[in-house]
Amino acid sequence: MDAILNPAAGIDKALAYIIGFSFVLWIAITIAMVYFVWRFHEKRHPRAAGFRGDATLEIVWMVIPLIIVLSMFYFGWASYMGLRNVPPDALHIDVKARMFEWEFNYPGDKRSLNVLVVPEGKAVRLNIESEDVIHSLSIPAFRVKVDAVGGLPTYAWFQADKPGEYTIFCTEYCGLGHSDMTATLKIVPYEEYKTWLARVDEPAPAAETVVADSAAPPVDINEFKTVTGPVNFAWALDGEDLHVKISAETTGWVAVGFNPEAAMKGANFILGAVNAQGQVLITDHFGTGYTKHEEDTAIGGTADISKVYGSEKERVTEIGFTIPLDSGDMMDKPIDPEKPTTVLLAHSAALDKFTTRHKYRGQIIVNLTTGEVRK
């Protein structure tokens, strides 16, 4: 491929030209200043003299800067066209930005979260859009930086000519989790890429993850109170236990958190998914920061989930489980069904791991006894 059409090479060439010319001008101007200080020092010219009406000099200092500026414009325009003119055989990958993660969709319905895998030697076009606020996708190693705006699809492309792993950043402040909104670009040999593309990824359950095969509720609760939204939340009280159902239009995972102190911090999180074998994978987490949660068992607590069931049908994932209102666990604050309970709801489009970053899909305040809801 002609180097000028390669975005990274074109930008590097334009930058080198501008910096190089600026350096030459700096040296020339500095030499001229030193010369004039020496040549026209007061000792040599005790009486000041003016120079007027030199048409040749005026033409020179207008024409030369014009040529310099136009030459810089030429290299800048050529590099810009390299960014916008995509080779016809480029691999198309759809990129969705959301707080605070990157989702990549490949040909053949393959998806990955926060990891972009492409074959070596291939031109790659990224079709970029945001699902919420303004983000900006940046791959410094390949000179790519494009804003992701909701409802305004755009694109960028690069030549995957340097095998290895590179960091993808969000370079537009998008909220509390902005600094964590990174991803990894992996450029691998073509055969390895084909193998990865054909592989069916399953979430690897952690040591304390509850695994169940049931697709029906193991408890006979006739009347669940329900709140609908991007993530549907339903619950029923049963003595000292709370039965919960959450569902969303996703083939990834769904999550619910109870009573955070601020953002995600201090919340009792339960995350669940259904794998290709119909098994329900569910795990108990605790919000250790504004945008971070960890497994209870990894930070001194215990998993308190029981009676797990779930299903994934027609791209809708539903998870059900039971937790005690007061487990006595140091990680989980007691839930008082008579008082307002803050409920966080989220889901991820990719079924990869429960620790991946995700976007809040809703926050509600409910009275678990009366069913009163405030959104």
N, C-alpha and C positions, 0 to 999 in steps of 0.2 A: 504493500500500500504506500502511496506517495506520502512522505512524512508530513507535508503541509496539511493533509486531510486528516491526519491523526490528531485528535484534540489535544492530547498531552504534548505531543511534539510541536504542534502549531503554537500553543500557548507559551511553551518554553522558548521557542524561537522568537516570538514577538517580545517576550519579557527580556531575553538576552539582548535583542536589538535595542530596545528602549534604554535599558540600564547601560549597555555599552556606549551608546551615543551620549547619554547623560554624563558618563564618566569622561569621555573625550572632551565634551563641552566644558566640564568642570576644570579639567587640566588646562584647556585653551584659555578660558576666562581667567584662571589664576595666573597663568604666564603673562597674559596681557596686562593684568592689574600690576604685577610686579614690574613689568617693563615700563608702564606709564609712570609708576611711582619713581622709578629710577630716571627715566628719560626726561620727565617734566618736573623734576624736583626744583624747589625754590632756588637752590644754589645755581642751577643751570638757567632757570627762567625766573628771575626776580620780578618780572612784570608779567601779569596774566595776559593771555591772548586768547581770542575766540576764533572758532572756525565755522563758517557759515557758507551755505550754498554749494556743498559738494554733492552734486547729483549722483555721481558714480557710487559714492559711499552709501548714500541713502538707498539706492537700488540694491546694492549688495546686501545690506542688512535687512532688507525686506524679502529678497528672493531666497537667500540661503535658509532663513528660518522656515519659510513656506515649504521649501523642498524637504527639510527635515521633518516638519509636521506631517506633510503628505506621505512621506515614506513610512512614518510610524503608523499613520492611519491605514496604509496598505497592509502592513504586517498584522495589525490588530484586526482588520476586516477579514483577512485570510484565515486567521485563527478562529474568529467567530463563525465563519462559514464552515470551518472544520467541525465545530461543535454542533451545528444544526443540520448538516448534510450527512445523513446516516447511510451507510452501505446497504444496498438492497438485500443482501444475504445475512443481515444482522439477526442475532437471536433476540427475540422480544420477551421481556420479563416485566410484569406489572408490579408496581411498588405502591403499597398503601402505607401512609404514615398516620400514626395515631399516638396519643399520649399513653405510654412513652415507649413505643416499639416500632419496628419496621417489619412489614409483612411482604414477602416476595412470592409471586404466583408465576409458575412456569408453564410451558406448554404441556398438556396432558394432565392438568389438574393437580400437579405437584405443588406443594406449598412449603415454605419454611419461614421461621420467625427469627429475626435478628441474625441470620446467616444467609449470605448470598453466595451461591455456588455456580460457577460458570466454567466452560471449557477453555483451555489454553488455545490461543491463536484465533479466537473468534471475536468478531465485533458484537458488542452487547448493547442493545437499546433498552433503557429503563423508562417505562411509561409511568409517570409519577403523579400521585394525587393524595390529598390529605382527607381523612375522615372527620377531622375536628378543626383544631386551630392551625395556624400557619407553622409549618416546619420547613427545614431546609436540608436536603440531602447533599452531603459533601464526602467525596472520596479524594482526599488530597493527593494520594499517590498517582492518580490518573487525572488530576486537575478538573474534577467534576464538582460543581456546586450549583444546585437548582432548587428554588423554593417549591415547596409542596403546599398548594392552596386548595381548599375544599371547593368543588364545583368548577375548577379551572385546570383540567388535565394538561400536563406538559411532559417533556421528555428530555433525556440526555443520553449520550452514548460514549463508550470508550472501547479501546482495543485491548483485549485481555492478552497482552503480550509479555507479561512478567509473572510467571508462576509464583505462588506463595500466598500469604495471608496479609490482608490490609484492613485498616480500620475505617468504618463508615461512621460519620458523625451527623448529629443534627446541629446545624449552625444558626438556628433561629430560636431565641428563647421561647419556650412553649409551656412553661409551668414548673412546678417543684421538681419533677423528675427529669428536667431537660438534660442535666449533666450525665444522667445514666442512659440516655437514649442513643446508644451506640450499637453497631452491628459489625459483623466480620465478613469481608469479601474473601472468598477462597477461589483461587484460580488453579484448576487441576487438569491433568491430562484428559483428553476427550473420552477415552475408554472408562476412566474412573468417573467422569461426569455422567456417562450413560448408565453406569451401574448405580450411582447414587440416585439418578432420576427415576430408575425403575424400582428402587427399594421402597417398601412400605414401612414408614417410621411408626413405632409404637412408643408411648411414654414409658420410661423405665421407672417402675414404682420404687419409692424409697423403702427403707427397711421397715418403717412403721406404717406404710400405706395399707389400708384395709382393702382387700380384694373380694368382690362378691360376684356371683353369676346370676342373681335374681333379677328378673325384669318386672316384678310386681311388688307392691308394698307388702312387707311382712307383718304389718299391723293393720287392724281393722278400724280405721278412723273414717267415719262417714262424711264428716263436714270439715274440710280444710278451708280456712279463710285465705283468700287469694288477692294478691296485688299484681296487676299485669304491667308490663313494660318491656324494654329491651331484654331484661332478664326477669322472668316471672318468678314471684316468690309466694309460696303457700305454706301454711303452718297449722298445727293443731296441738293443743295442750293435752297432756295425758298424765295427770298426777304430777310427779316431779320431773317428767320428761317433756322435751319439746321435739315434735316430729316436724320435719322440714322437707319441702320439695322445691327445687329450683330448676328452671328450664330456659333455654334460649335457642334461637336459630343459629346453630354453630355445629361444626363437626369437631370442635376442639374441646375445651373444658369450660366449666362454669364455676362460680365461686360466690360465697356469701360470707360477710363478716359482721360480727355483733359488737356494738358498743365501743367504737374507737374513741380514743382521747382526742386525737387531732389527725385529720386525713386518714391514714391507715394505722397509725401508731396505737398500740394497746388493744386492737381488735382481735376477737377470736375468729379466725378464718377457717372455713372448710372449703376445700377445692376438690372437684370431681370430674372424671371423664369416663368415656366408654371406649374400649379398644376394639380392634377388628374381630376379636373372638367373642364379643358381647360381655366381657368382664367389666365390672365397674371398679374403677380405681379412685380412691378417695383418701385424702390426707388432711391432718389437723395442723394448722399453722397459727402463729401469733404475730401480730404486727409489731415489729421491733423498731420501726422508723416511719417517717411520713410516707415513704413510697417503698417500704421493704417489709417482708414478712419471712419468717423462718419456721421450720417444723418445731412443734412443741418439744418433741423428744430430743431435738438437737440442742435445746437451750434449758434443759432441766425440768421440762413438763412431761405430761403423758398424753397419748391419744385417747380421746373420750368419745369416739364415734361408734355407733352400733346400728344394727338393723338397716344395713345399706342395701339399696337397690337402684336400678336405673336402666335406661335404654337410650338408643340413638336411632331415630327413625325419620326418614325424609328430611335429613339435615337439621333435625331438632334434637338436642341433647337434654335429657331429663335425669336428674339425680335426686335420690331421696335418702334420708338418714335420720337418726335419732341422737340427740345429745341431752345430757342432764342439765336442768336449769342451774344447778349449783354442783359442779363436779368436785369442788375442793382443790382443783388444780391451781397451782400458783400462777399459771399462765392465763387462766380464764376467769374473768370476773363473773360473779353470779348474775343471772338474768332474772329480774323481778318482773313477772308477767303483769303486775298491776300498774307498773310505771312505764313511761315511754321508752322504747328500745330503738336505738339507732341501728339501721341495717344497711350495710354496703353491699352492692351487687355488681358483679363483673363477669366478663367472659372473654376467652381468647379464641381467635379463629384457627389457630394451629394447635394440633395435639402433639406437643413435643415434651414439655416438662412443666411441672406445677410452679416452678420458681421463676418462670419467665415474667417479664414486665407486662402489664396489661392496662387497659383503660377502665376507669369507673364507668359503669353503664347506668348507675342510678344510686341514689341515697334516699332512704325513706325513714320516717319515724313512725313506729306503730305501737299501739297498746295491744299486746298479745292476747289479753283477756277479752276486751271489747271489740277488737278488730278495727278501731279508729286508726286512720292512716293520714300522715302528713308527708308530702313530697317536697 
